[in-house]
């Protein structure tokens, strides 16, 4: 099975775009998808996709605390079912 990082990278590149171009995550995963130009509406849809892919539910508190791709990965590794 692919690592969480690999799976998130694939989900991002397959599902998120900025100005019609796929988003490619930088090596530094402390980056925010909002800082990369992803809209908040697209982030909500992406969160639903991640929730389904990893069989994890996000609370409102989780969403406000997940400020970077790395924090999302850490949360998934700790909570995915």
N, CA and C atoms as an extended XYZ file, in Angstrom:
243
Properties=species:S:1:pos:R:3:atomname:S:1:resname:S:1:resid:I:1 pbc="F F F"
N         0.832       -1.176        0.000 N   UNK     1
C         0.000        0.000        0.000 CA  UNK     1
C         0.882        1.248        0.000 C   UNK     1
N         0.453        2.261       -0.674 N   UNK     2
C         1.183        3.512       -0.743 CA  UNK     2
C         1.160        4.219        0.603 C   UNK     2
N         2.181        5.025        0.822 N   UNK     3
C         2.220        5.804        2.055 CA  UNK     3
C         1.152        6.894        2.015 C   UNK     3
N         0.848        7.433        3.175 N   UNK     4
C        -0.124        8.523        3.262 CA  UNK     4
C         0.328        9.700        2.409 C   UNK     4
N         1.610       10.018        2.455 N   UNK     5
C         2.144       11.134        1.667 CA  UNK     5
C         1.897       10.899        0.180 C   UNK     5
N         2.200        9.707       -0.305 N   UNK     6
C         1.996        9.395       -1.723 CA  UNK     6
C         0.526        9.483       -2.101 C   UNK     6
N        -0.334        8.978       -1.238 N   UNK     7
C        -1.771        9.005       -1.524 CA  UNK     7
C        -2.301       10.441       -1.557 C   UNK     7
N        -1.854       11.271       -0.613 N   UNK     8
C        -2.283       12.677       -0.593 CA  UNK     8
C        -1.743       13.401       -1.822 C   UNK     8
N        -0.491       13.184       -2.179 N   UNK     9
C         0.075       13.816       -3.383 CA  UNK     9
C        -0.764       13.473       -4.616 C   UNK     9
N        -1.157       12.212       -4.741 N   UNK    10
C        -1.954       11.792       -5.894 CA  UNK    10
C        -3.337       12.438       -5.858 C   UNK    10
N        -3.977       12.460       -4.692 N   UNK    11
C        -5.291       13.088       -4.582 CA  UNK    11
C        -5.215       14.573       -4.934 C   UNK    11
N        -4.180       15.248       -4.475 N   UNK    12
C        -4.018       16.671       -4.780 CA  UNK    12
C        -3.836       16.867       -6.276 C   UNK    12
N        -2.908       16.137       -6.871 N   UNK    13
C        -2.620       16.345       -8.300 CA  UNK    13
C        -3.786       15.925       -9.192 C   UNK    13
N        -4.564       14.938       -8.767 N   UNK    14
C        -5.702       14.472       -9.570 CA  UNK    14
C        -6.962       15.322       -9.400 C   UNK    14
N        -7.057       16.059       -8.280 N   UNK    15
C        -8.338       16.697       -7.959 CA  UNK    15
C        -8.302       18.199       -7.725 C   UNK    15
N        -7.131       18.772       -7.545 N   UNK    16
C        -7.065       20.205       -7.270 CA  UNK    16
C        -6.358       20.948       -8.387 C   UNK    16
N        -6.922       22.090       -8.749 N   UNK    17
C        -6.335       22.930       -9.793 CA  UNK    17
C        -6.320       24.375       -9.330 C   UNK    17
N        -5.339       25.105       -9.830 N   UNK    18
C        -5.271       26.549       -9.661 CA  UNK    18
C        -5.032       27.126      -11.043 C   UNK    18
N        -5.924       27.989      -11.469 N   UNK    19
C        -5.843       28.592      -12.809 CA  UNK    19
C        -5.766       27.534      -13.905 C   UNK    19
N        -6.516       26.437      -13.731 N   UNK    20
C        -6.582       25.390      -14.745 CA  UNK    20
C        -5.401       24.439      -14.768 C   UNK    20
N        -4.458       24.622      -13.854 N   UNK    21
C        -3.279       23.750      -13.784 CA  UNK    21
C        -3.339       22.903      -12.515 C   UNK    21
N        -2.963       21.616      -12.616 N   UNK    22
C        -2.963       20.772      -11.418 CA  UNK    22
C        -2.003       21.319      -10.366 C   UNK    22
N        -2.379       21.157       -9.111 N   UNK    23
C        -1.528       21.574       -8.003 CA  UNK    23
C        -0.511       20.472       -7.743 C   UNK    23
N         0.753       20.837       -7.698 N   UNK    24
C         1.807       19.901       -7.332 CA  UNK    24
C         2.348       20.316       -5.981 C   UNK    24
N         2.317       19.403       -5.034 N   UNK    25
C         2.799       19.713       -3.699 CA  UNK    25
C         4.311       19.882       -3.700 C   UNK    25
N         4.800       20.882       -2.988 N   UNK    26
C         6.247       21.030       -2.857 CA  UNK    26
C         6.803       19.958       -1.926 C   UNK    26
N         8.109       19.807       -1.920 N   UNK    27
C         8.737       18.845       -1.012 CA  UNK    27
C         8.475       19.209        0.441 C   UNK    27
N         8.402       20.511        0.728 N   UNK    28
C         8.111       20.973        2.077 CA  UNK    28
C         6.606       20.899        2.299 C   UNK    28
N         6.177       19.914        3.039 N   UNK    29
C         4.751       19.685        3.235 CA  UNK    29
C         4.155       20.569        4.326 C   UNK    29
N         4.946       21.491        4.856 N   UNK    30
C         4.422       22.445        5.823 CA  UNK    30
C         3.644       23.549        5.128 C   UNK    30
N         3.539       23.462        3.815 N   UNK    31
C         2.814       24.446        3.021 CA  UNK    31
C         1.308       24.257        3.195 C   UNK    31
N         0.598       25.333        2.982 N   UNK    32
C        -0.862       25.325        3.034 CA  UNK    32
C        -1.406       25.277        1.610 C   UNK    32
N        -2.487       24.529        1.411 N   UNK    33
C        -3.110       24.505        0.089 CA  UNK    33
C        -3.740       25.854       -0.238 C   UNK    33
N        -4.202       26.569        0.772 N   UNK    34
C        -4.719       27.922        0.537 CA  UNK    34
C        -3.610       28.830        0.023 C   UNK    34
N        -2.410       28.710        0.599 N   UNK    35
C        -1.274       29.510        0.146 CA  UNK    35
C        -0.877       29.149       -1.285 C   UNK    35
N        -1.176       27.914       -1.687 N   UNK    36
C        -0.876       27.481       -3.056 CA  UNK    36
C        -1.917       27.994       -4.048 C   UNK    36
N        -2.965       28.652       -3.537 N   UNK    37
C        -3.978       29.228       -4.409 CA  UNK    37
C        -5.254       28.438       -4.537 C   UNK    37
N        -5.380       27.338       -3.795 N   UNK    38
C        -6.589       26.522       -3.851 CA  UNK    38
C        -7.708       27.272       -3.124 C   UNK    38
N        -8.877       27.332       -3.740 N   UNK    39
C        -9.999       28.050       -3.140 CA  UNK    39
C       -10.551       27.294       -1.938 C   UNK    39
N       -11.205       28.023       -1.050 N   UNK    40
C       -11.791       27.393        0.130 CA  UNK    40
C       -12.899       26.413       -0.259 C   UNK    40
N       -13.624       26.719       -1.328 N   UNK    41
C       -14.674       25.805       -1.809 CA  UNK    41
C       -14.047       24.487       -2.272 C   UNK    41
N       -12.940       24.581       -3.015 N   UNK    42
C       -12.250       23.369       -3.460 CA  UNK    42
C       -11.667       22.593       -2.281 C   UNK    42
N       -11.242       23.303       -1.246 N   UNK    43
C       -10.705       22.622       -0.062 CA  UNK    43
C       -11.782       21.827        0.666 C   UNK    43
N       -12.988       22.357        0.718 N   UNK    44
C       -14.090       21.625        1.350 CA  UNK    44
C       -14.365       20.334        0.575 C   UNK    44
N       -14.435       20.439       -0.740 N   UNK    45
C       -14.653       19.247       -1.572 CA  UNK    45
C       -13.494       18.259       -1.417 C   UNK    45
N       -12.280       18.786       -1.350 N   UNK    46
C       -11.101       17.934       -1.172 CA  UNK    46
C       -11.155       17.231        0.183 C   UNK    46
N       -11.597       17.934        1.216 N   UNK    47
C       -11.731       17.328        2.536 CA  UNK    47
C       -12.699       16.156        2.526 C   UNK    47
N       -13.793       16.293        1.800 N   UNK    48
C       -14.752       15.196        1.678 CA  UNK    48
C       -14.124       14.000        0.966 C   UNK    48
N       -13.347       14.281       -0.065 N   UNK    49
C       -12.657       13.228       -0.804 CA  UNK    49
C       -11.652       12.504        0.086 C   UNK    49
N       -10.868       13.266        0.841 N   UNK    50
C        -9.883       12.681        1.756 CA  UNK    50
C       -10.594       11.852        2.818 C   UNK    50
N       -11.711       12.359        3.329 N   UNK    51
C       -12.489       11.645        4.329 CA  UNK    51
C       -12.925       10.278        3.819 C   UNK    51
N       -13.391       10.237        2.586 N   UNK    52
C       -13.819        8.966        1.987 CA  UNK    52
C       -12.629        8.046        1.720 C   UNK    52
N       -11.573        8.594        1.166 N   UNK    53
C       -10.386        7.801        0.803 CA  UNK    53
C        -9.747        7.143        2.027 C   UNK    53
N        -9.716        7.865        3.145 N   UNK    54
C        -9.021        7.372        4.332 CA  UNK    54
C        -9.971        6.881        5.419 C   UNK    54
N       -11.272        6.885        5.148 N   UNK    55
C       -12.276        6.442        6.125 CA  UNK    55
C       -12.095        7.143        7.474 C   UNK    55
N       -12.009        8.457        7.402 N   UNK    56
C       -11.845        9.263        8.608 CA  UNK    56
C       -12.833       10.422        8.544 C   UNK    56
N       -13.330       10.816        9.707 N   UNK    57
C       -14.235       11.965        9.770 CA  UNK    57
C       -13.467       13.148       10.342 C   UNK    57
N       -13.791       14.330        9.849 N   UNK    58
C       -13.167       15.554       10.331 CA  UNK    58
C       -14.192       16.359       11.121 C   UNK    58
N       -13.804       16.791       12.311 N   UNK    59
C       -14.639       17.693       13.082 CA  UNK    59
C       -14.311       19.121       12.654 C   UNK    59
N       -15.135       20.056       13.047 N   UNK    60
C       -14.865       21.463       12.766 CA  UNK    60
C       -13.541       21.873       13.395 C   UNK    60
N       -13.275       21.374       14.597 N   UNK    61
C       -12.006       21.672       15.271 CA  UNK    61
C       -10.827       21.112       14.483 C   UNK    61
N       -10.963       19.874       13.954 N   UNK    62
C        -9.901       19.297       13.125 CA  UNK    62
C        -9.598       20.210       11.953 C   UNK    62
N       -10.641       20.652       11.285 N   UNK    63
C       -10.467       21.476       10.091 CA  UNK    63
C        -9.759       22.787       10.406 C   UNK    63
N       -10.051       23.367       11.541 N   UNK    64
C        -9.399       24.625       11.887 CA  UNK    64
C        -7.953       24.419       12.328 C   UNK    64
N        -7.614       23.214       12.790 N   UNK    65
C        -6.248       22.931       13.248 CA  UNK    65
C        -5.338       22.382       12.152 C   UNK    65
N        -5.903       21.925       11.057 N   UNK    66
C        -5.102       21.335        9.977 CA  UNK    66
C        -4.689       22.449        9.009 C   UNK    66
N        -3.593       23.111        9.348 N   UNK    67
C        -3.167       24.291        8.599 CA  UNK    67
C        -2.142       24.012        7.511 C   UNK    67
N        -1.663       22.798        7.444 N   UNK    68
C        -0.672       22.458        6.419 CA  UNK    68
C        -0.933       21.046        5.915 C   UNK    68
N        -0.311       20.728        4.811 N   UNK    69
C        -0.441       19.375        4.266 CA  UNK    69
C         0.150       18.374        5.253 C   UNK    69
N         1.268       18.733        5.887 N   UNK    70
C         1.896       17.829        6.854 CA  UNK    70
C         0.985       17.577        8.047 C   UNK    70
N         0.283       18.606        8.530 N   UNK    71
C        -0.625       18.391        9.655 CA  UNK    71
C        -1.787       17.475        9.247 C   UNK    71
N        -2.234       17.580        7.999 N   UNK    72
C        -3.263       16.671        7.492 CA  UNK    72
C        -2.740       15.238        7.468 C   UNK    72
N        -1.540       15.056        6.963 N   UNK    73
C        -0.939       13.713        6.889 CA  UNK    73
C        -0.776       13.127        8.286 C   UNK    73
N        -0.287       13.934        9.227 N   UNK    74
C        -0.116       13.464       10.606 CA  UNK    74
C        -1.469       13.052       11.198 C   UNK    74
N        -2.495       13.845       10.942 N   UNK    75
C        -3.837       13.544       11.448 CA  UNK    75
C        -4.354       12.230       10.840 C   UNK    75
N        -4.145       12.061        9.549 N   UNK    76
C        -4.604       10.833        8.895 CA  UNK    76
C        -3.870        9.607        9.429 C   UNK    76
N        -2.548        9.724        9.592 N   UNK    77
C        -1.777        8.604       10.110 CA  UNK    77
C        -2.234        8.213       11.519 C   UNK    77
N        -2.671        9.191       12.303 N   UNK    78
C        -3.098        8.934       13.669 CA  UNK    78
C        -4.537        8.436       13.766 C   UNK    78
N        -5.376        8.763       12.758 N   UNK    79
C        -6.819        8.510       12.887 CA  UNK    79
C        -7.468        7.689       11.796 C   UNK    79
N        -6.778        7.387       10.728 N   UNK    80
C        -7.416        6.674        9.617 CA  UNK    80
C        -7.800        5.263       10.045 C   UNK    80
N        -8.946        4.837        9.488 N   UNK    81
C        -9.467        3.522        9.857 CA  UNK    81
C        -9.161        2.485        8.924 C   UNK    81
